[in-house]
Amino acid sequence: MQHKQLFLALSLSTLLLAGCSTTHYISVTPQAEVQAANLTNERVINVSTSTQLNSAIGSIKTGINERADIFTTNDIKLSVKESVLKGLRELGFTPDQGLMPAADLQIDISKMSYTTKVETLKTVATLEFELKVTLAAKGQTYKANYGSQKVREYGTMPYQQAIQDDMNALASQTVNRLLSDPNILTLLK
């Protein structure tokens, strides 16, 4: 009986010292939050998205040796495109109606990351989301970068839902920057 208790205590200690490892799967779906407006477009607005990123966003390592890898479960290209189209419609645009040639709005999701570093026993997480945009309309080409960054501090491993909420807030903030750029809006009118 004593050997069982000793074995159990040693096993538990080993688990605590080794830390725990897990995987967080999140869905990144930015939400466009713009003021409804009466903007109109003369030309069709063609929105396309691309990325060289894969589903791995990053990983977490805490001060108490907990570990987690973070992956997206959805197609980020599709979710950004849907969010931008929804925002354009709320602004009053009708992207699928108008004259040709279309205004071409190309969006490259260039960064989506979650990195951590340990400072003493706290974990400092840096979240980043970045879009590179090229708009060709009215015989002009406009290029812009929109990025957002957020820093969070944790004592222990954050919950999967908290990571998802933080990444979605950051992605939404970035999409909203694109949708509120006066140069974009002027060229789309």
C-alpha positions as CSV (number, residue, x, y, z in Angstrom):
1,M,0.0,0.0,0.0
2,Q,2.8,2.4,0.9
3,H,4.5,1.7,-2.5
4,K,1.3,2.7,-4.3
5,Q,1.1,6.0,-2.4
6,L,4.8,6.6,-3.1
7,F,4.3,5.8,-6.8
8,L,1.2,8.0,-7.0
9,A,3.0,10.9,-5.4
10,L,6.1,10.5,-7.7
11,S,3.9,10.3,-10.7
12,L,1.9,13.4,-9.8
13,S,5.2,15.3,-9.1
14,T,6.6,14.2,-12.4
15,L,3.5,15.5,-14.2
16,L,3.6,18.8,-12.4
17,L,7.3,19.3,-13.1
18,A,6.9,18.3,-16.8
19,G,4.0,20.7,-17.3
20,C,1.1,20.0,-19.4
21,S,0.9,20.3,-23.1
22,T,-2.3,20.9,-25.1
23,T,-3.6,22.3,-28.3
24,H,-6.0,25.2,-28.7
25,Y,-8.2,25.2,-31.8
26,I,-9.8,28.6,-32.5
27,S,-12.0,30.1,-35.2
28,V,-10.9,33.5,-36.4
29,T,-13.9,35.4,-37.8
30,P,-13.5,39.2,-37.8
31,Q,-16.7,41.3,-37.4
32,A,-17.1,44.5,-39.4
33,E,-18.4,47.3,-37.1
34,V,-19.0,50.4,-39.2
35,Q,-21.6,53.1,-39.1
36,A,-24.3,52.6,-41.7
37,A,-23.9,55.1,-44.5
38,N,-25.4,55.9,-47.9
39,L,-22.3,55.4,-50.0
40,T,-22.8,54.1,-53.5
41,N,-20.5,52.6,-56.1
42,E,-20.7,53.0,-59.9
43,R,-18.5,49.9,-60.5
44,V,-18.6,46.3,-59.3
45,I,-16.3,45.8,-56.3
46,N,-14.3,42.6,-56.7
47,V,-12.9,41.6,-53.3
48,S,-10.3,38.9,-53.2
49,T,-8.2,37.5,-50.3
50,S,-5.0,35.6,-50.2
51,T,-2.4,34.4,-47.6
52,Q,0.8,32.5,-47.4
53,L,0.0,31.6,-43.7
54,N,-1.0,28.1,-42.6
55,S,-3.4,27.1,-39.8
56,A,-0.7,27.4,-37.1
57,I,-1.0,30.8,-35.3
58,G,1.6,30.2,-32.6
59,S,2.2,28.6,-29.2
60,I,2.1,29.4,-25.6
61,K,4.7,28.5,-22.9
62,T,3.9,29.7,-19.4
63,G,6.1,30.4,-16.5
64,I,4.9,27.2,-14.8
65,N,5.9,25.2,-17.9
66,E,2.5,24.7,-19.4
67,R,2.5,24.5,-23.2
68,A,-0.1,24.9,-25.9
69,D,0.0,25.1,-29.7
70,I,-2.7,27.3,-31.3
71,F,-4.3,26.5,-34.7
72,T,-7.2,28.0,-36.7
73,T,-10.1,25.7,-37.6
74,N,-11.6,27.9,-40.3
75,D,-10.5,29.4,-43.7
76,I,-9.2,32.8,-42.7
77,K,-9.3,34.0,-46.3
78,L,-13.0,33.4,-46.5
79,S,-13.8,34.9,-43.1
80,V,-11.9,38.1,-43.9
81,K,-13.6,38.4,-47.3
82,E,-17.0,37.9,-45.8
83,S,-16.3,40.4,-43.1
84,V,-15.1,43.1,-45.6
85,L,-18.1,42.5,-47.9
86,K,-20.5,42.7,-45.0
87,G,-18.9,46.0,-44.0
88,L,-19.0,47.4,-47.5
89,R,-22.7,46.6,-47.7
90,E,-23.3,48.3,-44.3
91,L,-21.6,51.4,-45.7
92,G,-24.2,51.4,-48.5
93,F,-22.1,49.8,-51.3
94,T,-23.5,47.1,-53.5
95,P,-20.3,45.2,-54.4
96,D,-22.0,42.8,-56.9
97,Q,-23.7,45.6,-58.9
98,G,-22.3,48.2,-61.2
99,L,-20.4,48.8,-64.4
100,M,-17.3,46.9,-65.5
101,P,-14.4,46.9,-65.2
102,A,-14.6,46.2,-61.6
103,A,-12.8,48.0,-58.7
104,D,-10.3,45.3,-57.6
105,L,-9.8,45.1,-53.8
106,Q,-7.0,42.6,-53.1
107,I,-6.4,41.7,-49.4
108,D,-3.4,39.7,-48.3
109,I,-3.5,38.4,-44.8
110,S,0.2,38.8,-44.1
111,K,0.4,38.2,-40.3
112,M,-1.6,36.4,-37.7
113,S,0.4,35.4,-34.8
114,Y,0.4,34.6,-31.1
115,T,3.8,34.6,-29.4
116,T,4.7,34.4,-25.8
117,K,7.7,35.0,-23.5
118,V,8.1,34.3,-19.9
119,E,9.0,37.0,-17.4
120,T,9.6,35.5,-14.0
121,L,6.3,33.6,-13.5
122,K,4.1,35.6,-15.7
123,T,3.5,35.0,-19.4
124,V,3.5,37.9,-21.8
125,A,1.6,37.2,-25.0
126,T,1.8,39.3,-28.1
127,L,-1.0,39.0,-30.6
128,E,-0.6,40.4,-34.1
129,F,-2.9,40.6,-37.2
130,E,-1.9,42.4,-40.4
131,L,-3.5,43.0,-43.8
132,K,-1.8,44.3,-46.9
133,V,-4.3,45.8,-49.3
134,T,-4.1,46.9,-53.0
135,L,-7.1,48.7,-54.5
136,A,-7.2,49.3,-58.3
137,A,-10.1,51.6,-59.2
138,K,-10.7,54.6,-61.4
139,G,-7.4,54.2,-63.1
140,Q,-5.5,54.5,-59.8
141,T,-3.8,52.0,-57.5
142,Y,-3.8,52.5,-53.8
143,K,-1.7,50.3,-51.4
144,A,-2.0,50.3,-47.6
145,N,-1.1,48.1,-44.6
146,Y,-3.4,47.7,-41.7
147,G,-2.0,46.1,-38.5
148,S,-3.1,45.6,-35.0
149,Q,-1.2,44.4,-31.9
150,K,-2.3,43.4,-28.4
151,V,-0.3,42.4,-25.4
152,R,-1.8,40.2,-22.7
153,E,-0.3,38.9,-19.4
154,Y,-1.2,35.6,-17.8
155,G,-0.2,33.8,-14.7
156,T,-1.4,30.4,-16.0
157,M,-2.5,29.0,-19.3
158,P,-5.3,31.1,-20.8
159,Y,-8.5,29.3,-21.9
160,Q,-9.1,28.5,-25.5
161,Q,-12.1,30.8,-25.6
162,A,-10.1,33.7,-24.2
163,I,-7.5,33.2,-27.0
164,Q,-10.2,33.1,-29.6
165,D,-11.9,36.2,-28.3
166,D,-8.6,38.1,-28.3
167,M,-7.7,37.1,-31.8
168,N,-11.2,37.9,-33.1
169,A,-11.1,41.3,-31.5
170,L,-7.7,42.0,-33.1
171,A,-8.8,40.8,-36.5
172,S,-12.0,42.8,-36.3
173,Q,-10.1,46.0,-35.3
174,T,-7.8,45.5,-38.4
175,V,-10.7,44.9,-40.8
176,N,-12.5,48.0,-39.4
177,R,-9.3,50.1,-40.1
178,L,-9.5,49.0,-43.7
179,L,-13.2,49.9,-43.9
180,S,-12.7,53.3,-42.4
181,D,-9.8,54.4,-44.6
182,P,-11.1,57.5,-46.5
183,N,-8.8,56.7,-49.5
184,I,-10.4,53.3,-49.9
185,L,-13.9,54.7,-49.6
186,T,-13.2,57.5,-52.1
187,L,-11.9,55.1,-54.7
188,L,-14.8,52.8,-54.3
189,K,-17.5,55.5,-54.7
